[in-house]
């Protein structure tokens, strides 16, 4: 019997390996990413992959420490869909971060919506500042875009 990894396992493996190409098999083409530091979401697999590549640089000592599965509703719709949550810890500019990756899945098992939540507030602010710098350096923004 072949065991197919679930979406959380595939997403986790892609993040831990820092393998952006692996996200092609995990993220839906029209995936929506709700950032903890930007009001409007990022949309589309290629854009989300670019943002995740910068997150992987900004987070230091990143590690997953737990996993939960169940169901939940997406931000734009009231329908209940399969959902998985990955719990992580990291540091940003020397500040400890505790967070979660919430994955809402489509019928095809791909991540249709990714929401990241972080705590404490000082770490969220450090993440915002670090991501602004990274986005400007990567040419994705000319000034502060994460407010």
C-alpha positions in Angstrom: 0.0 0.0 0.0 1.4 3.4 -1.0 0.8 6.2 1.6 0.3 9.6 0.0 1.4 12.5 2.3 -1.3 14.9 3.2 -1.1 18.6 2.3 0.4 19.6 5.6 3.2 17.0 5.3 3.9 18.1 1.7 3.9 21.8 2.7 6.1 21.1 5.7 8.5 19.1 3.6 8.8 21.9 1.1 9.4 24.5 3.8 11.9 22.4 5.7 13.8 21.6 2.4 13.5 25.3 1.3 12.3 23.8 -2.0 10.3 26.4 -3.9 9.7 24.0 -6.8 7.9 21.6 -4.4 5.2 24.2 -3.8 4.0 23.6 -7.4 2.7 20.3 -6.1 1.3 21.7 -2.9 -0.2 25.1 -3.7 -3.3 25.6 -5.9 -2.6 27.9 -8.9 -4.9 30.6 -7.5 -3.8 30.2 -3.9 -4.5 33.1 -1.5 -1.9 33.9 1.2 -3.0 36.0 4.2 0.1 37.5 5.7 0.3 38.4 9.4 1.7 41.8 8.5 -0.2 42.9 5.3 -3.9 43.7 5.2 -4.6 42.6 1.6 -3.7 39.0 0.6 -1.1 37.8 -1.9 -2.7 35.9 -4.7 -1.4 33.3 -7.1 1.1 30.5 -6.8 4.1 32.4 -8.3 3.6 35.4 -6.1 3.1 33.3 -3.0 6.3 31.4 -3.8 8.2 34.6 -4.1 6.9 35.8 -0.7 7.6 32.4 0.9 11.2 32.5 -0.4 11.7 35.8 1.5 10.1 34.4 4.6 12.5 31.6 4.6 15.4 34.1 4.7 13.8 36.4 7.3 13.0 33.6 9.7 16.0 32.3 11.7 16.1 28.9 13.4 12.7 28.0 11.9 11.2 24.7 13.0 7.8 23.0 13.1 6.8 21.9 16.6 3.2 20.5 16.0 0.4 19.7 13.6 -3.4 19.7 13.9 -6.0 18.7 11.4 -9.7 19.2 11.1 -11.9 21.6 9.1 -12.5 25.3 8.9 -14.0 28.0 6.6 -12.0 30.1 4.2 -11.7 33.9 4.7 -13.8 34.8 1.6 -16.4 32.1 1.9 -18.5 30.5 4.6 -18.1 26.9 3.3 -16.3 24.4 5.6 -13.3 22.7 4.0 -10.6 20.4 5.2 -7.9 22.3 7.1 -4.6 21.6 8.6 -2.5 23.7 11.0 1.3 23.6 11.4 2.7 25.1 14.6 6.2 26.6 14.4 8.8 28.5 16.3 11.5 30.8 14.9 13.4 34.0 15.6 13.3 37.3 13.7 16.0 39.8 14.4 16.7 38.0 17.7 13.1 38.0 18.8 11.3 34.6 19.5 8.3 34.0 17.3 5.5 31.5 17.9 3.2 31.0 15.0 0.9 28.8 12.9 0.4 28.1 9.2 -3.3 27.4 8.6 -3.8 25.5 5.4 -7.3 25.3 3.8 -7.6 22.7 1.1 -9.5 22.3 -2.1 -11.1 19.1 -3.3 -7.9 18.2 -5.1 -5.9 18.3 -1.8 -4.0 21.4 -2.8 -3.7 24.4 -0.5 -6.2 27.0 -1.7 -5.7 29.4 1.2 -2.7 29.9 3.5 -3.0 32.1 6.6 -0.1 32.7 8.9 -0.5 34.0 12.4 2.3 35.1 14.7 2.8 36.2 18.3 3.9 38.2 20.3 3.3 41.7 18.9 7.0 42.6 19.1 7.9 39.7 16.8 5.1 40.6 14.4 6.5 44.1 14.1 10.1 42.7 13.6 8.7 40.4 10.9 7.0 43.3 9.2 10.2 45.4 9.2 12.4 42.5 8.0 10.0 41.5 5.2 9.8 45.2 4.1 13.6 45.3 3.8 13.7 41.9 2.0 10.9 42.8 -0.5 12.7 46.1 -1.4 16.1 44.3 -1.7 14.4 41.6 -3.9 12.8 44.3 -6.2 9.3 43.3 -5.2 8.6 46.7 -3.7 10.0 50.2 -3.9 9.0 51.2 -0.4 7.1 50.0 2.6 4.3 47.7 1.4 3.4 45.8 4.5 1.4 48.3 6.5 
